[in-house]
Amino acid sequence: MIGLGTDSDRMQAVVDTSLGRFAVAATAKGLCALTPLGARTAAARPAAETQSPPAAEHEGHAHVAAAAAALTAYCAGDPAPYTGALDLAGSEFQLRVLRHLLEVPFGAQVTYGALAKDLGLPGDARAVGQAIAANPIAILIPCHRVVGAGGTLRGYAWGLDLKGRLLAHELRIG
């Protein structure tokens, strides 16, 4: 973990992994963002990518450290789901979808339609996809495991290339 520092009420760090560099951000309540650096969408990138904040003590430090450790373990092939504290913003529906994603096992894939059905919303695959698109926590809330009908790679806020690499990583390990 490098570049540990604060930005307002958030603690941020950059984590180097075998799958690339990631910006991790947390508040005193929990992990609030995990973003691949070099993500194709500039709006998805936290400030940690563009600045090197000074080392500092902050209540979110333990959450940043826990997320960094979980991300590093994931990249090393640990299939354990993330169980650390989360500080998510969004509608109740978005939060429900994101919480449900935590139940999709390492190496498994689920379609948007099946996920909607699991949530009791058959026929609402598009709404589920929109909620997933708002996921601020890459990998640890595993939205990359959601695919289109027939297993096609569909939408990923950080690009289909990374989504494909994450799925291939899980298939190699699992």
Backbone bond lengths (Angstrom), bond angles and torsions (degrees), N, CA, C in turn:
res aa  C-N    CA-C-N  psi(-1)  N-CA   C-N-CA  omega(-1)  CA-C   N-CA-C  phi
1 M - - - 1.454 - - 1.524 106.84 -
2 I 1.333 115.53 129.77 1.457 120.25 179.70 1.518 109.98 -130.08
3 G 1.319 116.48 163.52 1.446 121.31 174.50 1.516 114.86 65.08
4 L 1.319 118.03 33.77 1.453 121.05 -179.71 1.519 109.75 -66.78
5 G 1.308 116.61 130.95 1.457 120.02 179.47 1.515 110.87 -170.40
6 T 1.333 116.06 -175.99 1.451 120.47 -177.45 1.512 110.81 -116.56
7 D 1.302 115.45 153.78 1.456 124.43 174.07 1.521 105.12 -142.12
8 S 1.322 116.32 99.44 1.454 120.67 -177.42 1.519 108.77 63.09
9 D 1.329 117.70 -118.24 1.461 120.64 -178.46 1.526 112.00 -100.89
10 R 1.334 117.15 15.52 1.462 121.30 -178.71 1.522 111.35 -115.90
11 M 1.317 115.03 141.73 1.451 122.30 171.43 1.515 106.13 -96.75
12 Q 1.316 117.64 136.46 1.458 121.25 -177.98 1.518 111.10 -130.89
13 A 1.315 115.42 153.06 1.458 121.32 175.44 1.519 108.52 -154.16
14 V 1.316 115.08 160.42 1.456 121.61 173.26 1.519 106.93 -110.47
15 V 1.336 116.15 132.89 1.460 121.73 -178.20 1.523 108.48 -119.44
16 D 1.328 116.37 125.51 1.464 121.88 174.69 1.514 108.76 -91.13
17 T 1.344 116.06 130.02 1.460 121.07 179.39 1.523 108.98 -134.88
18 S 1.309 116.06 173.88 1.458 120.71 176.80 1.532 111.95 -67.51
19 L 1.320 117.15 -16.17 1.464 121.37 178.77 1.522 112.30 -101.07
20 G 1.329 117.41 5.26 1.451 121.49 178.53 1.518 111.94 123.83
21 R 1.332 114.14 -173.98 1.468 121.55 179.28 1.519 109.41 -95.74
22 F 1.335 114.36 141.66 1.457 120.85 -178.82 1.518 109.93 -132.63
23 A 1.332 115.79 141.83 1.456 121.86 171.38 1.520 107.00 -93.98
24 V 1.324 115.53 131.39 1.458 122.55 -179.99 1.518 107.45 -118.87
25 A 1.326 116.49 133.82 1.463 120.25 177.88 1.523 109.42 -135.16
26 A 1.328 115.08 143.30 1.459 120.66 179.00 1.515 109.56 -145.81
27 T 1.312 114.24 156.77 1.456 121.97 172.30 1.526 107.00 -109.44
28 A 1.293 116.35 -176.85 1.461 119.79 176.23 1.529 111.20 -63.51
29 K 1.339 117.64 -21.62 1.467 121.42 -179.20 1.525 113.29 -84.73
30 G 1.338 117.92 -28.28 1.457 119.61 -178.88 1.516 112.79 157.23
31 L 1.318 114.98 -176.47 1.460 122.98 179.42 1.522 109.68 -62.62
32 C 1.340 117.32 130.49 1.460 120.03 -179.19 1.524 112.92 -121.42
33 A 1.334 118.04 -15.67 1.467 119.82 178.50 1.521 110.03 -158.94
34 L 1.320 114.57 141.08 1.456 122.41 171.85 1.522 105.10 -143.70
35 T 1.322 115.87 109.16 1.451 121.13 -170.84 1.519 111.17 -126.63
36 P 1.337 117.09 130.28 1.461 119.29 173.76 1.523 109.54 -64.04
37 L 1.313 117.06 132.23 1.463 119.76 177.08 1.521 107.78 -77.45
38 G 1.314 114.95 144.24 1.447 118.72 -173.36 1.509 111.01 83.40
39 A 1.341 115.90 12.87 1.463 120.23 177.95 1.517 109.19 -57.18
40 R 1.310 116.27 148.64 1.463 119.65 -174.88 1.518 112.91 -70.14
41 T 1.325 117.93 -18.58 1.458 121.37 -178.44 1.518 109.71 -108.94
42 A 1.313 116.72 110.61 1.460 120.39 -177.46 1.520 112.24 -58.07
43 A 1.322 118.36 -33.66 1.460 121.49 -179.18 1.518 111.62 -63.97
44 A 1.324 117.70 -22.79 1.459 121.01 -178.08 1.518 112.24 -82.90
45 R 1.330 117.85 -8.69 1.449 120.79 -174.79 1.520 112.46 -90.09
46 P 1.327 117.68 126.04 1.459 118.75 174.48 1.522 110.75 -73.88
47 A 1.312 115.70 167.87 1.454 121.27 -177.49 1.515 113.04 -61.34
48 A 1.325 119.01 -21.51 1.461 121.68 -177.90 1.514 111.82 -58.48
49 E 1.327 118.95 -23.42 1.449 120.45 -179.69 1.522 112.03 -72.87
50 T 1.300 116.85 -32.00 1.448 119.55 -172.07 1.521 114.29 -102.73
51 Q 1.307 117.78 -2.55 1.453 119.58 179.17 1.520 110.23 -143.71
52 S 1.292 116.41 157.48 1.460 121.85 176.89 1.509 108.30 -110.80
53 P 1.330 117.72 90.58 1.451 120.07 -177.02 1.521 111.67 -68.14
54 P 1.315 117.68 150.77 1.458 121.20 179.21 1.520 111.26 -71.06
55 A 1.307 116.30 153.64 1.468 120.21 176.57 1.518 108.82 -61.17
56 A 1.329 116.06 140.99 1.458 119.97 -178.62 1.519 109.96 -156.86
57 E 1.308 116.08 156.44 1.454 121.27 173.85 1.524 107.51 -87.99
58 H 1.308 116.62 141.71 1.455 121.17 -178.17 1.515 108.10 -161.76
59 E 1.321 116.84 149.52 1.461 120.56 -179.10 1.522 112.47 -62.35
60 G 1.339 118.59 -27.53 1.455 121.62 -179.47 1.513 113.72 -78.41
61 H 1.344 117.00 -5.41 1.467 120.46 -175.83 1.524 112.72 -55.97
62 A 1.311 118.11 -43.55 1.468 120.83 -179.41 1.521 110.92 -62.80
63 H 1.323 117.65 -36.37 1.465 120.93 178.83 1.529 111.08 -70.65
64 V 1.334 116.92 -38.27 1.464 120.24 176.12 1.523 109.13 -63.74
65 A 1.319 116.79 -45.62 1.472 120.75 -179.75 1.526 111.17 -62.10
66 A 1.335 117.38 -42.03 1.464 121.05 179.38 1.524 110.80 -64.09
67 A 1.320 117.07 -42.78 1.466 120.73 179.51 1.526 110.67 -67.03
68 A 1.331 116.89 -41.23 1.463 120.28 178.10 1.523 110.41 -61.88
69 A 1.315 116.82 -42.30 1.469 120.65 178.64 1.526 110.81 -64.75
70 A 1.333 117.39 -41.95 1.462 121.08 179.55 1.522 111.02 -66.00
71 L 1.322 117.41 -40.19 1.461 121.26 178.50 1.523 110.98 -64.97
72 T 1.322 116.51 -43.71 1.461 121.28 178.24 1.527 110.35 -62.74
73 A 1.317 117.32 -41.96 1.463 121.48 178.44 1.528 110.60 -64.25
74 Y 1.331 116.78 -42.50 1.466 120.69 177.57 1.530 109.81 -57.70
75 C 1.313 116.73 -47.42 1.464 121.09 -178.20 1.530 111.71 -64.46
76 A 1.331 116.21 -26.75 1.464 121.00 177.66 1.526 111.50 -84.26
77 G 1.328 117.70 -2.86 1.453 121.25 176.37 1.510 116.23 103.31
78 D 1.331 117.44 10.18 1.464 120.48 178.71 1.531 109.25 -76.45
79 P 1.338 117.65 118.33 1.459 120.08 -177.35 1.528 114.93 -83.50
80 A 1.323 117.62 3.06 1.468 120.10 -176.81 1.528 110.29 -63.80
81 P 1.335 118.19 134.32 1.467 120.81 177.93 1.525 110.66 -70.41
82 Y 1.318 115.75 155.61 1.461 121.05 177.60 1.520 109.24 -71.84
83 T 1.318 116.78 128.78 1.461 121.11 -178.98 1.523 112.58 -121.15
84 G 1.325 116.29 7.91 1.457 119.87 -179.68 1.520 112.24 -72.71
85 A 1.308 115.36 170.51 1.464 121.80 179.85 1.523 110.45 -68.97
86 L 1.321 115.10 143.01 1.460 122.08 178.24 1.518 109.82 -119.91
87 D 1.320 116.56 146.00 1.459 122.74 173.59 1.526 106.45 -125.29
88 L 1.330 115.42 85.22 1.456 121.52 -175.06 1.522 111.42 -103.16
89 A 1.319 114.86 144.33 1.464 120.71 173.60 1.523 107.12 -112.10
90 G 1.303 116.72 152.24 1.457 121.23 177.67 1.505 110.73 148.39
91 S 1.309 114.75 176.62 1.459 119.67 178.31 1.523 108.80 -71.63
92 E 1.305 115.98 163.94 1.466 120.37 178.27 1.532 110.25 -59.09
93 F 1.326 116.71 -37.89 1.458 120.62 177.76 1.529 111.16 -63.41
94 Q 1.337 117.23 -47.68 1.469 120.50 178.81 1.526 110.75 -58.66
95 L 1.317 116.86 -44.84 1.460 120.61 -178.97 1.523 111.15 -64.99
96 R 1.312 116.69 -36.91 1.472 120.88 177.59 1.535 110.27 -63.19
97 V 1.324 116.64 -43.98 1.463 120.75 178.57 1.524 110.25 -63.88
98 L 1.317 117.74 -45.91 1.465 121.12 -179.12 1.525 111.38 -62.91
99 R 1.329 117.27 -41.38 1.466 119.92 177.49 1.527 110.87 -62.75
100 H 1.321 116.28 -38.18 1.465 120.33 179.39 1.536 111.19 -65.71
101 L 1.322 117.11 -34.05 1.469 120.47 178.09 1.524 111.88 -60.91
102 L 1.309 117.42 -29.78 1.469 121.12 179.04 1.525 111.74 -63.49
103 E 1.331 116.71 -17.45 1.462 120.98 -179.47 1.531 113.33 -90.80
104 V 1.341 117.41 -7.16 1.465 120.10 179.15 1.532 107.05 -77.98
105 P 1.330 117.46 117.34 1.467 120.29 -173.34 1.526 114.40 -67.64
106 F 1.312 115.21 154.06 1.460 123.90 173.46 1.527 108.25 -51.35
107 G 1.321 117.32 131.34 1.453 122.05 177.25 1.510 114.72 84.04
108 A 1.328 118.00 -10.02 1.466 121.24 179.51 1.524 109.52 -91.45
109 Q 1.302 115.18 159.27 1.459 121.29 173.88 1.517 107.87 -132.89
110 V 1.315 115.71 146.28 1.459 122.31 179.17 1.526 106.94 -135.59
111 T 1.307 116.63 146.36 1.460 119.34 177.72 1.524 110.19 -85.36
112 Y 1.322 115.07 160.72 1.458 120.12 176.82 1.529 109.67 -59.06
113 G 1.332 116.43 -41.16 1.464 120.63 -179.83 1.515 112.53 -64.42
114 A 1.338 116.75 -43.11 1.466 120.09 179.19 1.523 110.77 -66.08
115 L 1.318 116.29 -38.02 1.461 120.20 178.27 1.531 110.02 -63.96
116 A 1.326 116.04 -43.55 1.470 119.78 177.73 1.528 110.26 -60.54
117 K 1.323 116.61 -42.29 1.466 120.50 179.53 1.529 110.47 -64.24
118 D 1.353 117.31 -42.89 1.466 121.47 177.76 1.531 111.43 -58.42
119 L 1.316 115.69 -32.92 1.465 120.63 -179.23 1.526 112.16 -84.53
120 G 1.342 116.55 3.36 1.458 120.29 -179.49 1.504 113.05 79.28
121 L 1.340 116.36 22.47 1.460 121.18 -177.10 1.528 111.34 -126.86
122 P 1.341 117.60 55.68 1.461 118.19 -178.66 1.529 110.44 -57.75
123 G 1.304 115.74 137.30 1.462 119.71 -178.84 1.513 113.99 89.85
124 D 1.320 118.47 -4.30 1.472 121.43 -179.03 1.534 112.46 -107.30
125 A 1.317 116.50 35.67 1.464 120.46 -179.40 1.529 111.67 -58.80
126 R 1.317 116.99 -36.20 1.475 120.17 -179.47 1.533 110.89 -65.29
127 A 1.320 117.45 -42.76 1.471 120.69 178.55 1.522 110.42 -64.43
128 V 1.323 116.17 -39.58 1.467 120.16 176.97 1.529 109.55 -63.05
129 G 1.323 117.03 -42.91 1.462 120.88 178.28 1.517 112.18 -61.14
130 Q 1.322 117.15 -38.93 1.466 120.19 178.51 1.523 110.96 -67.54
131 A 1.323 117.33 -37.81 1.467 120.14 177.04 1.524 110.35 -65.90
132 I 1.324 116.49 -40.71 1.463 120.79 178.85 1.522 110.54 -64.42
133 A 1.322 117.54 -37.76 1.463 121.65 179.99 1.529 111.84 -60.73
134 A 1.331 117.18 -22.61 1.467 121.20 179.75 1.523 112.58 -89.04
135 N 1.334 118.14 4.47 1.466 121.70 -179.08 1.529 110.17 -63.53
136 P 1.331 118.50 117.94 1.460 120.81 -179.86 1.532 113.87 -88.41
137 I 1.337 116.76 -2.86 1.462 120.04 -172.73 1.530 109.56 -121.13
138 A 1.330 114.65 91.52 1.470 120.29 179.73 1.527 110.16 -62.12
139 I 1.290 115.74 150.76 1.462 126.60 172.39 1.525 113.37 65.86
140 L 1.316 119.49 -56.10 1.462 120.68 -175.75 1.525 111.94 -70.84
141 I 1.329 118.12 -30.18 1.467 122.14 163.44 1.522 102.37 -104.41
142 P 1.330 116.71 98.73 1.465 122.00 -162.36 1.530 116.59 -76.47
143 C 1.321 116.74 65.89 1.464 119.82 178.28 1.525 111.36 -69.46
144 H 1.330 117.55 -16.55 1.468 119.73 176.94 1.525 111.60 -65.84
145 R 1.319 118.06 -16.90 1.470 122.32 -179.54 1.529 112.73 -82.22
146 V 1.328 116.95 -2.49 1.452 120.98 179.06 1.526 108.19 -97.13
147 V 1.332 115.11 124.24 1.462 121.45 -175.70 1.523 109.57 -125.48
148 G 1.321 114.88 168.53 1.452 120.42 177.13 1.519 111.03 -76.93
149 A 1.326 115.13 173.31 1.460 120.89 177.83 1.531 108.97 -55.30
150 G 1.318 116.28 138.31 1.455 120.90 -179.70 1.517 113.55 76.99
151 G 1.325 117.33 9.40 1.455 120.75 177.40 1.519 115.04 83.11
152 T 1.332 117.92 10.72 1.458 120.21 -179.91 1.527 110.44 -70.50
153 L 1.319 115.56 143.41 1.463 119.97 176.32 1.519 108.42 -75.67
154 R 1.302 114.94 122.90 1.462 121.80 178.65 1.513 108.40 -128.06
155 G 1.299 115.66 145.00 1.440 124.43 174.11 1.514 118.10 26.78
156 Y 1.304 115.84 131.00 1.455 123.14 172.74 1.517 105.72 -157.46
157 A 1.294 116.77 123.84 1.466 121.39 -173.65 1.530 112.55 -54.19
158 W 1.317 116.66 -27.05 1.459 119.92 -176.22 1.521 112.07 -108.22
159 G 1.319 117.44 18.08 1.454 122.54 173.91 1.522 113.71 98.69
160 L 1.322 115.16 144.16 1.462 120.49 -178.44 1.524 112.37 -67.86
161 D 1.331 117.47 -25.76 1.464 119.69 177.66 1.526 110.36 -60.85
162 L 1.329 116.96 -48.10 1.464 120.09 179.36 1.530 110.26 -65.99
163 K 1.316 118.06 -40.59 1.462 120.88 178.95 1.527 109.71 -58.24
164 G 1.311 117.05 -45.77 1.462 121.11 178.48 1.514 112.59 -62.80
165 R 1.342 116.59 -40.54 1.474 119.96 178.72 1.519 111.60 -65.62
166 L 1.342 117.17 -37.97 1.463 120.44 178.94 1.528 110.86 -66.57
167 L 1.317 116.59 -43.96 1.468 119.68 178.68 1.532 110.87 -64.71
168 A 1.330 117.30 -41.58 1.472 120.57 177.97 1.527 110.39 -63.58
169 H 1.335 117.28 -39.88 1.469 121.89 177.81 1.529 109.65 -58.40
170 E 1.325 117.14 -46.21 1.454 121.21 -178.47 1.534 111.45 -67.24
171 L 1.306 117.09 -36.76 1.475 120.03 179.03 1.530 110.73 -67.98
172 R 1.328 117.78 -37.61 1.466 121.88 177.17 1.521 111.41 -63.06
173 I 1.331 115.71 -41.71 1.463 121.09 -176.06 1.532 110.51 -77.66
174 G 1.332 115.32 -48.32 1.456 121.68 -172.54 1.490 111.00 -75.10
